[in-house]
Amino acid sequence: MTRSTFYLSFVLIFTLFGLSSCDFNAIDQQVENNEKDIQKYIADNKLNVQKSPEGMYYSILSAGTSGKQAAYTDLVKYHYVMTLLNGSKVDSTSRLLKQPRGYVTGSFESVFTLPLRYMKEGDKGVFILPASLAFGGSSYGNGLIPAYSVIKIDIELISVQTENQVIEEMKKTYNVNNPEVTSTGLIFQKTISNPTGKALIPTQSYLVNYTGRLGFSYLKLDAAGKVVYDPIFDSRTGASMLVGAGQLIPGFDEGIMKLKMGEKAIVILPSKLGYGANNQGSIPANSPLCFEIEVPVQ
C-alpha cells in the first residue's frame, strides 16, 4: 500500500466515523426530545402512568372482568384512537359502524403489538410510545405523522378468542349449520347439490369460483380503489385450478375434491389446513379461513 493510498483510506474512515457520530448525536437528541415531550404531556394532563422496560408509558384506566390475556395465535379485537401529543387525530376504528380492528397474536408486528401485550380482555388504557417504538424517523400518511413523532393510543380490548372460538363464531356468521367435520378437521357444508354431476378427477384442472373470508373484517381498497371494511381477502370467478395434486392449500384441496360439477359448498379451514404459522398477504399467521367454493358445469 502506498503512502497516498494509506492517507486516502484514513481520511475516508475518519469522515465516515464523523458522519456516523453526527447521525448518532441527532438520534440521541430526538430520543431526548421525545422524553421531554412525554414528561410534559404526562404532567400537563396529570396522568398516572407506568413505564414498561421497552420505554412505553401506559395506564390501564379501566380493567376488564375476565382477566383473560391473549396468548400466541389468539385473535384479539379492539377499538382505538391514535393521536399525536398535540391532539391531532391520526387514525381510529369506528364504534358507530361497529368496526373493531382484528389482530392475531404473534403474526404481524405493528405499533399496537406492544400495547396489547399489557392488556387483558375488557381493559381500557392509554399508551404513549416514543418514536423508537412507533414510526421511527420516517413520516407517514403524507406528513400526517411527522418523523420522530410520539404517538398516543387509547385502546379498548373488546375480546380475546382462541382459534376454536373464532371457528365457532365463523360458523354462526357464515350460516354453517350441522356441517360434516372430516378426520383432518375440515368443516364442510354443501349448499348446492348436483347428484348427477361429474366427479372431479385428481391432477386435472377445472374452472372454480370462490370467495375467501377471515374471521374478522379489515380495511382495504377494492378494485375501484375505494376503502371498504369486510372480511374478504380473495375472490375469483373462473379461476383455473389443478385439483388433488397438492398445489392448493390442504383444506381447500380437500374441500373441492368433495364436490361434483355444478355443486357449491362452504368450508371452514383450521389454520393447520390453511397457511399455518405463516403470514400470507393480508392473511395473518394462524388464521382459520372460510371459503365459498363452486365448481360450475364445464
N, C-alpha and C positions, 0 to 999 in steps of 0.2 A: 504493500500500500504506500503510495507516495505521500509526501507531507501535505500537498494541496488537497488530496482526496481525504486524508485524515481530518484536516481542518474543516472541509465542507461537511463531512459526516458529523463532526462535533457540533457545528453550528445548527445543522438540521435537527439533531437530537435536542439541543438546548431550546430551539424555537418551539418544537413540539411540546416539550415539557412545560415551557412557559405558557403556551396556549391552553394546555390541559389544566394548569394551575388556575388560569383565569376562569376557565369553564367551571372548575370545581368551586371556586370562590363565588361565582354567580349563583350556582346551585345552592351553596350554603346560605347565601343571602336570601334566596327565595324561601328556603326552609325556615329561616329565622323570621322572615316577614309573615309567613303563614302562621307561625306560632303566636306572634304578636297579635295578628288579626283575630285568631281564635280566642285568645285570652281576653281581648277587648270585648268580643261578642258575648262570651260567657258572662263577663262582669256586667255588661250593659243590660243583659237580659236576665240576670240573676239566676242562671241555670245551675242546678246541682248535678254535676256530671262526674263520670269516672273516665280514666284514660286506660285504654287497652294496651297490652305490650307492643302492639303494632303501631301505636301512635294515634289511634282514633279516639275521639271524645264521644261519650254517649250517655244517655239517660233513658231508662225504661220508665215511662210516665204512667203506664197502666199495665198491670200484669194480668195475663190470661188465667183461666181456672184449671185447664187441663194439665199444665206442666209439661206438655209434650214438645220435645225439641227435635228438629229434623235430623235424621240420620242419613248416611250415604244412600243415594238412589231415591229418597223420599221426594215427593212433589210438594212444593210449598206455593201457596197463593197469597198475594199480598197487595195492598194498596200503598201508594207512596206519593209524596210531593217533594220534588227536588228543587232547591233554590241555591243561589249564591248568598253569601253573607249579607249582601246589601238588600236582600229580599227579592231580587229578580228571579222570577219563576223560570226554571229550565225545562222541567218535564213533570208529568204526573199521570196516574191512572184516572179512570173515570168511575167514580162511585155512582153517579147518576145513571150511567148506562150499565152499571154492574159489570165492569170490565177490569178485574184484578189482573195482575201480572203473574205468570207461572214460571217456576224455576225448578229444575230437577237438581237436587243437591249433588254436588260433585261433578257436574257436567261443565257448562261454560263458566269461565271466570268473568265477573263484571264488578262494577262499583258497588253492587248490592251484596256480593258474596260475603264480605267480612261482616257487615251489619247483621245479616241474617244468622250468622253463627252465634250471635249474642242474644237471640230472641227465641221465645217459645210461643206455641200456638196461642193466639189471642192477645199477645203483647202489643202495646203501642209504645214507640220510642222515637227519640230524636238522635241523629248520628251526624257528627261533624268530622269530615275527612279532609286532611291536608292534601295538597296536590299530589304528593307522592303515593297516596292511597286511592286517588281518584283518577284524573285525566292527565296528570303529569304536566310536562312543559309544552303540550300541544293544545291548540284551540280547537273547539268543536262547535258544530251547529252554526257554521258561518259566523263565528265570533260570539255566539250566544254564551259559550263558556270560554272565557279568555284563558290563555296559557297560565299555568301555575295558580289556578283558582282553587280556593277552599270550597268544598261542597257540603251543604247541609241537606239531610234527607229525613223527612218524617215518614215513618213506616208503621203500618198495622199488619201484622202477620195473621191472616184470616184462618188458614188451615194448613195442617201437615198431614199428608196421606202417604201410606205405603203403596207400593206398586199394586198389590192386590186390591187395596181400597180404590185406587184410581180405576182399575179394570171394572170393579163393581159399579162405579159411577158411570163409566163409559157405556156399560150395558144398559143402564137406565136412560142415559142421554140419547143413545142411538137406537133405542127400542129393540134391543136384543133380548127376547123373552124365550125361555126354555130352549136354549141352544144345545147343540151337540158339543161336548168337550172331548177332544181326541186325546190319545195317550201322550202326545207331546205337550198338551196344554193349550192347543189352538181352540178358540171359541168360534163355532161355525153355525150360522143360521141361514138356510136357503130362503130367499124371498120370492123368487120366481122359479118354478119348476117346469121342466120340459122332458117328461119321461121318454119320449121318442127321439130326443136329440142325440147326436153323435157324441160318444165319449172322446175326451181329448187323448191324444197319443203322446206319450213321453218323448222328449227330444225333437218335437216338431213345433213350428212357430204358428201362433194364432194372433188374430187381432183382438185386443182386450180393451174394455172401457173400465176405468177405475177412478176412485177418489179416496185419498188417504187423509186421515184426521188424527190429531193428537188428543190427549185427554184434557187439554186446556186451550184457550184462544190466545192469539198473539197478534200484534200489529205488523202489517206487511203491506207491500204495494201489489195491487192486482195488475192484470195485463194492460190496463189503460193508464197505469201509473197513479191510481187513486189509493189513498190509505184506507185499508179495511182492517177489521178486527174479527178473526174467526180461527177455527182450529185446523183448517185445511192446509196441508203442507204440499200436496201434489194432486193433480187431476189431469187425466188423459182420456182422449177418445180415439179409438182405433190404433192403440199402441201395439206394435208387433213384438211379441214376446216368445222366446224359446222356453217352453214349459217342461217341468220334470227333468231338467238337465243340471240342476244345481247352480244355475246362473242367477236366479232370483233369491231374495231373502227367504229363509226356510219357511216361515209361516205363510207367506204369500204363495209360494210354490205349492205347499201342501193344500192350501185353500182352493186354489184354482184347479188343481187336479181332481177335486171332488165335484167339479161342475161338468155339465154337458153343454153343448152348443145351445144357445137360447135360454140359458139359466143365469140367475143372478143370486148373489149371497152377500151377507155382511160377515166379516171375520174380524175378530179381535186377537191380536198377537201379543203375548207377553214379550217383554224386551228380549228375552233369550232367543225368540223366534224372529226378531227384527234385526236391529243393529247392535244389540248387546251393549257393551260398555263403551261404544264408540259414538262420537258425535257425527251426524251426517247432515250437512247443510243446516237447515233450520230445525232439525230433529235432535233434541238433546240426547245424550247417552242415557241408557237405562229407561227408555220411554216405551210403554206399551203403545201399540198402534191399532187403529181401526180402519179397515178398508171395505168399501163397497166395490164388488168385482162383478163384472158382467162379461160373458162370452157370447157375442152375437152369433146368429146363424151365419155361416160363411162357406 
